[in-house]
Amino acid sequence: MTTPEHTLVGIHLALAAGCHRYWGWPAVAMAGIASNVPDWDGLPMLVDMQRFEAGHRVWGHNLLAILLSSLMLGWSEAQFRWIERVGERVRKYFSPNESSPLPKMSLVSSALVFGTIAFFAQLVHLPCDMVVSGGAGLTDWLVRPFWPFSNAGFVFPLIPWGDVGPTVILMAGAIVLAKWPRHLSAISALTLVR
């Protein structure tokens, strides 16, 4: 999957779970951001394709990396409220007369909530990459969820990489969300099932 699809999966996952009702829009934003974090292991592509081939869907696509990055994301959001700060700047630009009160949480509970959201958003990244793989002239990339403790890799290539089907379904779900905002959780759950 590509960045837009991973982001939409994270957002739909958070909405389907009702995170927006308990912790507001920053929880949904965290899920959208965190759902892309495992792909940091694709950055070596900018320098050397051999390193990219060796590390993509390995270094960031494992439970240890997901746990550590989730702890870091949860702590950093609790400590610095960076999602809320960016959101406030965007809100002031587009709607200077509106405000949206957010639930107040302690540092520890905020770190736990946002860390947990980040963990599950990243965890869902793995099966998404397992089923969206290969395609016209591309090899299937194994996902190694237990690396560095095991090199066992998994792939179930049901959808070729680059297929527009998942993008269309996820975007259609987002459009329907905008039309019927009272049914966010149900629409997002249905979108993910499709």
C-alpha positions in Angstrom: 0.0 0.0 0.0 1.0 3.6 -0.4 1.0 6.5 2.0 -2.5 7.7 1.3 -4.0 4.2 1.7 -2.2 3.6 5.0 -3.3 7.0 6.3 -6.9 6.3 5.4 -6.8 2.8 7.0 -5.5 4.4 10.2 -8.2 7.1 10.2 -11.0 4.6 9.4 -9.6 2.3 12.1 -9.7 5.1 14.8 -13.1 6.2 13.8 -14.5 2.6 13.7 -13.1 2.1 17.2 -14.7 5.3 18.4 -11.5 7.0 19.4 -13.0 10.4 18.2 -15.7 10.2 20.9 -13.3 9.7 23.8 -10.2 11.6 22.8 -11.2 13.9 20.0 -9.7 14.5 16.6 -6.1 14.3 17.8 -6.6 10.5 18.4 -7.8 10.1 14.8 -4.9 12.2 13.5 -2.4 10.0 15.6 -3.8 6.9 13.9 -3.4 8.4 10.4 0.1 9.5 11.1 1.2 6.3 13.0 -0.2 4.1 10.3 2.7 5.2 8.0 5.5 4.9 10.5 6.6 1.3 9.6 7.5 2.6 6.1 10.5 4.5 7.5 12.4 1.4 6.5 11.9 2.5 2.9 14.1 5.6 3.3 17.3 3.9 2.3 15.8 3.9 -1.3 17.0 7.6 -1.4 20.6 6.5 -1.0 21.0 2.9 -2.1 18.6 0.5 -3.7 20.4 -2.6 -2.3 19.9 -1.3 1.3 16.3 -0.6 0.4 15.8 -4.2 -0.8 17.4 -5.6 2.3 15.5 -3.5 4.8 12.1 -2.6 3.3 9.3 -4.4 5.1 11.8 -5.6 7.7 13.4 -2.9 9.8 10.2 -0.9 10.4 7.7 -3.7 9.8 8.2 -5.7 13.0 6.7 -5.9 16.4 9.7 -4.5 18.2 10.0 -1.4 16.0 6.3 -0.9 16.2 6.3 -1.1 20.0 9.3 1.3 20.4 7.9 3.8 17.9 4.5 3.7 19.5 6.0 4.4 22.9 7.9 7.3 21.4 4.8 8.7 19.6 2.6 8.4 22.7 5.2 10.1 24.9 6.0 12.9 22.5 2.3 13.7 22.0 1.7 13.7 25.7 4.7 15.8 26.4 4.6 18.3 23.6 1.0 18.1 22.2 2.4 18.4 18.7 -0.7 17.1 17.0 -2.9 19.6 18.8 -0.5 22.5 18.1 -0.4 21.8 14.4 -4.2 21.4 14.4 -4.7 24.6 16.2 -2.6 26.5 13.6 -4.6 24.9 10.7 -7.9 25.7 12.5 -6.9 29.4 13.0 -6.0 29.6 9.3 -9.3 28.1 8.0 -11.8 28.9 10.8 -10.5 31.7 13.0 -13.7 32.1 15.0 -14.3 28.5 15.8 -12.8 26.4 18.6 -13.0 22.8 19.5 -12.4 21.9 23.2 -10.5 18.7 23.7 -10.6 16.4 26.6 -7.9 17.1 29.2 -5.7 14.1 30.3 -2.8 13.6 32.5 0.6 13.1 31.0 0.6 9.4 31.8 -2.9 8.7 30.5 -2.3 10.7 27.4 0.9 8.8 26.7 -0.9 5.5 27.2 -3.9 6.5 25.0 -1.8 7.9 22.1 0.8 5.2 22.4 -1.9 2.5 22.2 -3.6 4.2 19.2 -0.2 4.4 17.5 0.5 0.7 18.2 -2.7 -0.6 16.7 -2.5 1.8 13.7 1.0 0.5 13.0 0.0 -3.1 13.7 -2.7 -3.0 11.0 -0.1 -1.8 8.6 1.5 -5.3 8.5 -1.5 -7.3 7.2 -2.3 -4.4 4.7 1.2 -4.8 3.3 1.0 -8.6 3.3 -2.1 -8.6 1.1 -1.1 -5.7 -1.2 2.1 -6.9 -2.7 3.7 -7.8 -6.0 2.1 -7.0 -9.3 3.2 -6.3 -12.9 6.9 -7.2 -12.8 7.2 -6.6 -9.1 8.3 -9.3 -6.6 6.3 -10.0 -3.5 7.9 -8.4 -0.4 7.8 -10.5 2.6 6.8 -8.8 5.9 9.0 -10.0 8.7 7.0 -9.2 11.9 9.3 -11.1 14.3 12.6 -9.6 13.1 15.3 -9.4 14.6 14.4 -12.5 16.6 13.2 -14.5 13.5 13.6 -14.1 9.7 10.2 -15.7 9.1 8.4 -13.7 6.4 4.8 -13.6 5.3 3.0 -12.4 2.3 -0.5 -13.1 0.9 -0.6 -11.2 -2.4 -4.3 -10.7 -3.0 -4.1 -7.2 -4.5 -1.2 -6.1 -6.8 0.8 -3.1 -5.5 -0.5 0.1 -7.2 -4.0 -1.2 -7.7 -6.4 1.7 -7.4 -9.2 -0.4 -5.8 -8.2 0.1 -2.2 -7.7 3.8 -2.8 -11.2 4.2 -4.3 -12.8 2.2 -1.5 -11.0 4.1 1.3 -11.7 7.5 -0.3 -15.3 6.7 -1.0 -15.6 5.9 2.7 -14.1 9.3 3.6 -16.5 11.1 1.3 -19.5 9.2 2.8 -18.2 10.2 6.3 -18.4 13.9 5.2 -22.0 13.4 4.0 -23.2 11.5 7.2 -21.0 12.5 10.1 -23.4 11.1 12.7 -22.5 7.6 11.6 -18.7 7.9 11.6 -18.0 4.6 13.4 -20.4 2.5 11.3 -19.3 4.0 8.0 -15.6 3.5 8.8 -16.1 -0.1 10.0 -18.0 -0.9 6.8 -15.3 0.8 4.7 -12.6 -1.3 6.3 -14.6 -4.5 5.8 -14.9 -3.8 2.1 
